[in-house]
Amino acid sequence: MRPSRVLLTFIAVLALVLPSLAACAPAPAPTPTPAPKAAEKPAEAKPAEQAKPAPTPTPVPAPSPTPTVAAKPAAPSRLVIVMGQQPDTLHPGIGSMMAKTEVEYALFAWPVVFNDKGEYIPWGVEQVPTLDNGGARFVGEGDDRHLEVTYKIKKGNKWHDGTPVTAKDMRYQWELYLDPKFPIADRSLIQKVYDVTVVDEQTAVYKFMSARQAREAAQKGFRGLDAKEYADFKDQKDPVVDPLYWTVGGYLPSHILSKIPADQQEASEFARKPIGNGPYKFKEWVPDQSITLEANPDFFLGAPKIQTVVFRIIKDTNAQLAALQAGEVDVVTQVQGPDLDKAPELDRLAAQGTYKPYYIPGTPWEHIDFNLDNEHLKDVRVRKAIAHAINREQLVEKVLYGKSRVAHSWIMPGSPAWAYDESCLVKYEYNPEKAKQLLAEAGYKPGPDGILVKDGKKLTLKLSTTDAALRKTTAQIIQQQLKQVGIDLQLEFLPGRGLFETKGPLRQRTFELGMYTWLSLPDPDRIDYMHSKNIPSPANNFTGNNFPGWRNPKADQLAVRGSQSLSEKERKPIYCELQRLWTDELPVLPLFQRVVVTVARANLENYRPTGSSTPETWNIHEWVLRS
């Protein structure tokens, strides 16, 4: 399954990609990923200071699965993984919390996975289908020409109840995600697929829309989705494609979920006790305390080396540190775990030799969403004034110990290298006087208490964010900085789940300013939070991640063009123009890149955390805890 274009995320994705507290530090531009090569023995994880940022990915073969023998003795071991948030759900198609993604990758083995080397590797299928290896190809002529992507499921890939994973499960997932009643966060990729053909039990062919089919969808809608979902295709002249077309494939247990209506799956037992196909099986979920999994001895990539995995929910970072110091836990993830503000304590633990902290350069970026329907924030001068009033360099120095840098776009330097260009950006230097000037131009005047007033209304705004320590510190600094220019900023700290859930302030768009992290994909296409059709609302069942409510026809057009081209040469000017438009209208204020901070026992082998929206647990079946 393709990682969510959201936070997944964390990301959320997701995740993922999906709202984690991952962070990013300066890093050199990535080098090209080598061509597909023979399988290598997985390398032992190294400290982050030796790590490199994920390069622009090229699909490569996966490591060969570890052969299993008839008798599979259970590993007599237990591992405790700490997360600072509880997942909102364990249904793979719903939600975008990074906490969910961490657990999900232990429960499910998706067709294609993005690894720690910045490569797409085949996990649940035999190869990553590309145009180069023949797994993908264009078929037909003229208006009927279309892209076909073929997946062949690996033998032995089966659900935890023993039912084989089949091509019917791939078709079912496509059908479910296109159901307008299903509360998926992002269907921008899957809705480009016109059909999924079941060739045999192990083979499925994803057929992307031809130009003719796309134009018809723009006129009549498609499979229950409204025609407006396809409005961008009304003049389509070329086959519909996607830059990450090889990630379109996914599967879900159709023999279970097909019996549950799409609009009831979020509240179903499956969402709390899923049946996956991954290295671990679900055992127990104690709300706000823990999620326990047991090893799947029949996992098709090889039985896990650790028998029991417990995801322990510890929301307070000081309590997490105490658990590390007491030796009670084995791994602390990036999900609201210790951030760079705890680096001195983590380094002292490392000096003792029991634990190893990782500070991994990555692509997550912290930002503030502006609700453009707010009476104050709908004026771009107010948004730009806020940008000039926030000293982001100071945030990097005080909050991140100078180990990161200010962000100016949703595209981070080197991710990918061809898409980031300083000349394409409108930047906002720290300039309180400029901020005051813009606010005066917008009609605001100082009140008796120093807070600006317009038409009898104070310039009071509420910033909603999570209750993580680093975010609290960041928000409090911003509060003081905005006060200096006459803006009264109220702070609201919510549990991660409360901020991101379907009924939360972001998706319901009841927030005014929202601060959280996006987990960037290794591609600049973020149509899910750029396009106006992805503004969550009752009309679209609150799908999409355009929380600010940015509506710009030109941006819509550019986002669609960029998402449908496979040529970097063609895409570069498209994303240059889109970045200039986005940074000028400023629906979102990027704050800083973040560094992914995670901690593991020094004797935990094959722990290979990534700097992307791929969670630490992506290869959990390979982990070995040495005595």
N, C-alpha and C positions, 0 to 999 in steps of 0.2 A: 504494500500500500504506500502510496506516495506520502511523505511527511506533510503534515498540514502546512498550508501557506501562512498560518497564523503563528501566534505565540505558542504549541507545538506549539504552540505551541505551542510548545511548547510548546515548545517549543516550545505553545503553545501554543504546538503544535503545539503535543504534541507533539509534537509537538510538538508544542510544542511546541509546532510547533509550535508556543504556547506560553506563557508568562512565567519564566523562571527568573531567578535573581542572578543569572549568569552575567559575566562582565567581559569586556574586551580590552586588550592593550595594544599599543602600536606594534606593528609587525611588518616585515618586508613583504613585497609583492610575491604572490605564489608562483611557483614554477609549474610548468605543464605536467600533468600526470602522465606517466609513461604508458605506452600502448599495452593492451592486455598481455599479461604474463603468466607464467606457471604459478601454481599455488605455492605459497611460502608458509613456513611455520610462523604462527602468530608471535610477534615480538612482545617481550615483557614491557609493561607500561613504564614510562620514564617521567621524571618530574617535569612540570610544565615549562620551567625555564629552559629546558632543552627542546621543547616542542616547537613546531612550526605551524603557521596557520594553514587551514585546509586549502589545498590548491583547487583550481577549477576542475571539477570532477570529470573523469572519463570512465565509462563503465569497464570493469575488469572482472576476470573470473573470481569466484569466491574460493576461500580455502576449502579443500576437499573435506567432506564430513568425516569425523572420526569413526572408524568401523566399530560396530558393537557386536558383542558375542551373544549367544543365546541366553546365558545367565547374566543378568545385569545387577550386580550387588549394589545396594544403595550406599552412597557415600555417607559415612557416619559424621556429619558435620552440620553446623548451623551458622548462618551469617546474618548479622543485623545491619540493615541499611537505614539511615536516618534521612527523613525528609521534613522540611519545615511547614509543609502544607499537606492537607488530605485531599485526594482526588475528588472531583465532583461526581465522577462516574468512571466505570471501567469499560464502558461500551466504546469500541474503537472509532465508531463513526460520529460520536457526539462529544462536544467539548474540546477545549484546546489547552488545558492546563498541563504544564510540564510534569506535575506530580502524577497525573494520569499516564503520561508517556513513559515515565520511569518504570511503572508497574506493567504497563502494556507490553513493553519489549521483552519482559520475562515471560509473559503469558502467550504472546503471539509471535510467530516467525513469518514476517511479511515476504512477499516475493523478492523485492529488491531493497537493500539497506545501504545507507550512506555511512561509511566507516570512519575510523579515526585518521586515515590517511587522505581523506578527501576523495575517495573512490566509491562509485556505486558498484556493489557486488551482488551477485545472485545468492539469495538466502533460501527462499522456498521454491525457486524455479531453477531450471538448468542453466540459463544464461540471461544476462541483461540484454534484451532485444534492441539492437540498434540497426541503423541503415548500413553501417559498416560490416556487421557480421551476418547480415541477412535476416535477422530476427524481426526487422521492420522493413517495409517496402511500400512504394507507391503503386497502386493498382488502378486500372481504368484509364479513360481518355477524356479530355475536355472537361465539361462541367461535372462529370461523374468520377473524375480522378480523386482518389482518397488515400490516406495513409492507413496501413494495416500493421498492427503490432502483435506478434505471436508469443505467447507464454506456454512453456511446457513445465508442468508441476513436477517437482522431484518425487521419485518413488519413495514410499515410506512416510511421506508428509500426511499426517492424519490428525484429526481433532482429538482432544483429550478423552472423549468417550469411545475412541477406537474407530470412528467413521472416517474413511479416507477424505482428504481434501481433494475436490475435483473441480473441473472446469465449470460445472454447474454452480459451484460456490462463487466463482469469479463473476459469472453472469448475474447471480443473485445480488452481489454487492453493488454492481452497476445499476441494477433495477431499483434497489433500495435507495441509493444515494440520489437518484433522479426523482424519487417520489417527493412531491412538494410538501407532503405531510411529515416527512422525516426531518428532524431538526439538526441537519448537518451545518457545520460552521462555514464550510467553503466547498462549493461544487463547481468551481470555475474550470477545473481540468476535466472532471468526469462528464460534464455536460457537453463537451466537444465530441464525445463518442456517440455515434449513431446506432451501433449495434455491437453486441459481444456474441460471437458465434462459438458454440461448443462443438469442437471438431471430434473429440473423443474424451474419455474420462480425464486425461491429463493435459489436454491442449485446448486453449481458448484463444480466439483472435479478436482483438479490439479494433473495430473499424471506425476511424475518425470520420467526421462529416465531410462530404464532398461540398463543393461550392453550391450545387443545386440543393442539397439537403439543408445546408445552413440557411439559405435564403427562404426555403419553405418553413423552417423553424421560426424564422424572424416574422413570418406572416401568420402562421397558425399555432405556434407553440410546439412543444415536443414532449410527449409522454406525460402530459399533465402539467408541465411547466408552462407558465404564461409566455406568450410571444415576446413580451418586453424583456425576458431573460436572454433572448437571442437578438435583440434589436440591433446590436452592433454588426450582425451578419446580413443585414438587409441588402447590402450591395456586394456581398462576398463574390470574388472572382477566382480565388485560388482555393485549393484544398485547405481545410481547417487543420492546423497543427499545433503543437506546443513544444517549447524549447526543451522540456523535460519529459518528452513523450514516453520514454521507457519506464517512467514511474507510475503510469496510469493504472497498471494492474493491481488488483487486490482481491481478497476473498473473505467471506464470512460464512459461518456454519448455517447453510440454507436449511438443513434438516431441522434446525432449532428455530431460527429467527423468522423463517417464512410463515410460521404459525402465529407470529405476534404482529399485529397491525403496526405500520410504520410510526403512527403517532402515539403508540403505547410503549415503544421500546425503551424510551428514556426512563420510564418508571418501572420497567420490567425486572424480573429477577436476574436476567442475563446481565443487565447493566451493573449489578452488584456482585454477581457470582458467575462470571463469564466462563464459557467453554472455549479455550483457545487451542492452538496447535504448537505452542512454543515449548521451551525447555522446562517450564514450571507450570504446575497445575494450581488452580485456586483452592485454598483450604478454608480461610476464615478472614472476616473483616470485622474488627472491633472498632466502631466509630470513634474517631479522634484519638485512637490509640495505636492501632497496628493493622497491617494486612499480611497474612501469612500464606506462603506458597510452599508446595512440596515438589521435589524433583520429578520430572517425567522421564522414567527409565527408557521409554521408547522414542525419545526425541530423535528425529531423523538425521540431525547433524551430530549426534553423539550424546549420550547421557550426561547430564550435568555432574560436575565433580563435587558439588556441595548439595547436601540433601534438603535442607530447609532454609528458606530465605524469609526473613521477617522485615517488612518495611515498617519502621517505627516512626510515629508522628511526634516530633518534638518541635514545637513552634518557636520557642525562645532560643536564640543562638547562644546565650550564656549557659542555658541548660544543656545544649548540644556539646559545648566545650567541656562542661562538667562530666558528661557521659564519656567523652573521649579520655579525659584525664583519669577517670575511674576504670577505663578499659572495658566499658559495658557494650560498646558498639564497634563495628568493623569498618563501615563506610559512612561518610556523611556526603550527601549529594549536593548539587548546585541548587536544588529546590529550596529556596529560603534557608540555605545553610550559612555557615560563617562566610562573610564576605571579606574584602580587603581590609576592613576596619579591624578584623581579628587576626591579621597576618602575623603580628608579633607573637601572639599566643600560639598560633599554629606552628610557627618556626621553632618555638621552644619545645613543642611536642616532637617535632622532627628531630631535634637535637638529642632527644632521649632514645631515639631509634625504634620506637614502637609504631609510630604512624608516619605517613608521608603526605604532605600537602601538595596539591597540584595547582599551579596558577597558569591557566591555559589561554593563550591568545585565541580569541574567537570572533564571532560576528554579531552577538547580541548587542542591542543598543537601547539605552534608557531614553524615554521621551515623555513629552506631555501632549496629550490629545486635547484640542480645543473643541468644545461643542459649538459648532457654528450657528446653531439655532438660539444660542443664548443672546439676550438683548445687548450685552456688552461685547461679547466675543465675535458677534457677526460683523463687527467693524474691523477690517484688517489692520487699521492703525493701532487698535488696542492690542491685537496679537503681536504686532511687530514691536510695540512698546514693551510688552512683557519679555520678548526675546532680548531686547537691548538692556533691560533692567536686571536680568539674571546673569551673574558672573559665572559662566560655565567653567572657565579656567580655574576659578577658585574651588568650584565643586570637585574638579578632578584632583586638585592638590589636597584639599581637606578631607574629602570623603574617600578617594581612591588612592591616597598616598602618592599621587603623581604617577601612578603606574598605568594610566590610560590616556585618552585624549578626547577632546571635544568632538562630537559627531555633528555633521552638517546635512546629512542625507539619510535615506533609508538604505542606501548602498554604501557599504563600508569599503575603505581602500583595500584593493586586492581581492574583493569578493563580489564579482570577478574583476580582475584588473582592467579589462577593456571597458567596463561600464562606469568606472569612477573617474571623473574629470573635474578638477577644482574650478575650471573656467565655466562649468555648467551651473554653478551654484550661486544663490544669493545668500550671503553670510551676514550674521548679526553679531558684531563685536559688542563687548560690554561697554555701554555708554548711557548712564542714567540720565544725562542731560538730553540726549536724543529721545529717550523714552518719555521724558516730561513734555518735550516739544510735540511729539506725536499725540500724546493724550490731550494736550491743549488744543491741537488741531481738530481732534475728535469731539471737542466741546466740553471737556471736563475742567472743572475749577476746584481749587482746594476748599474743603469745608473747615469749620472751626477746629476740628480735631486732626486736621492734616490729611484726611482721607478725601479723595476726589469725589465730586458730585456732578451729576448731569441730570437735568430735568427733575431735580428733587430726589434722585436716587443715588445712593452711595455706590462707588465702584467696589463692591464686595463680591468676591468669588470664592468658591469652595473647590479645593483640590482633594480629589479622592485617590487613594493609593492603598497599598497593602500595609500590614503592620510589621513588616520586616524592619530590623534595626537600621540598616543602611538607608532604606527609603524614608524612615522617620527623620533621620539626620538630614538627608537631602531636602526633604520638604520643609523642615524648620529653617534651614539656611535660605531657601527660596522665599519663604514667608517674610523673613527679615529684609531681604533684598527688595522685594516688591513694596514693602512698607515705605522704603526710602523714596519711592516715586509716587506715593499716594494711593497704592492699591492695598485694600484690606483682604488678605488671603486667609480663609478659614481652612483648617485641615481636618480630613476625615480618614482615619486609618481602619481598614477593613481586613478580615481574613482573605487570603487569596481567592478562596472559593466564592466569598461574598462579592468580590469585585467582578469576577469573570463569569459567574453562572448566568443562565438564560434570563433569570429575573433580576440580575444585578444591574448596577447603574450604567455600565458600559453598553451592554447589549440592549437594554431598555432605553438608552440614551437620556437618562435622567441626570447624568453627571454634568459638571461645568468644565472642570479640568480633570483629566485622568492621567496619572503617572504610572507607568509600568514598562516592561521590556518586551520588545519584539525579537524573536529568534529568526534572523535572516536566513534565507535559502541561498544556495550557491548560484543564484540566478537573480537578476534584477526585477523579474516579473512579480509584482505584488498587486495584481489586478483586484485581489480580494479586499484590499483596503484603499484602493485608488478609485475604483469605478463607482459611479453613483448608484448603480443597481445593487451594490453590496452594502448599502446603508441599512442596518437592521430595522425592521418595522413589522407590525402585525401583518402587513400585506405579503411579506416574504418569509413569514414564520420566524422572524428575528435571525435570519441567516446573514452571512457576510460580516466583514470586519471593518467596514468604513464607519467607525464609531463617531468621528467628528461630524459626519454628514456632509462631506465635501462634494459639491455638485459643480462640475465644470465639463461641458461637452467636449472641449478640446482635450482635456486630460483623459476623458473616457476613450476618445478616439486613439490617442497615443498609447494608452494602456493596452487596448485591444491589438493594435498593430504590433506592438512589441511582443505580445504574448503569442502571436501567430507566425513569427518569423524564426527560422532556424539559422540565419546568417548573422554573425557578430558584426560584420561590416554594415549590414542594413539596420541592425538594432542599436548600434552605438549612437547615431544622431537622434534616434527616437527617444532613447532614455536620457540623452543630454537635454533635449527640449522638455521632457516631462519633469526632470529634476529642477530645471529652471522655473517652470510654472509652479511646481509644488512648493519650492522654497520661497517663492515670491508671494504666493497667496497664503502660505503658512497655516494649513489646517492642523499641522503637527509641528511641535518644536523638538528636534533631536537635542538631547542633553550631552550624553557621552557614551563612548563605547565601554563595554564592560569586560571584565576578566572572569572567566569561569573558574570558580574556586571549589575544589572538592578535596576530600581527605579519605585516605584508605590505609589500612594496616600495611606496614612495610613488607609483611610476608604474604600479601595477597598478590598472586601472580596473574598475569594476563589482564590486569585492570588497565583498560586503555580508554580513558575519557576523551571526549572530543570537544572541540571549540565551536561546534555547530549545534543545530537543534536536535541532533541525535543524542539520546540520553546515555548516561554512563553504562546502563544495563544492556546495551545493544549486543554485547557478546558474553552475557553473564554465564552461559553454559560452559565457557572456556575458563572461567575463574577457578583458581586453586588456592585454598587457604592452607599454607604450610604450617606445621606445628613448630 
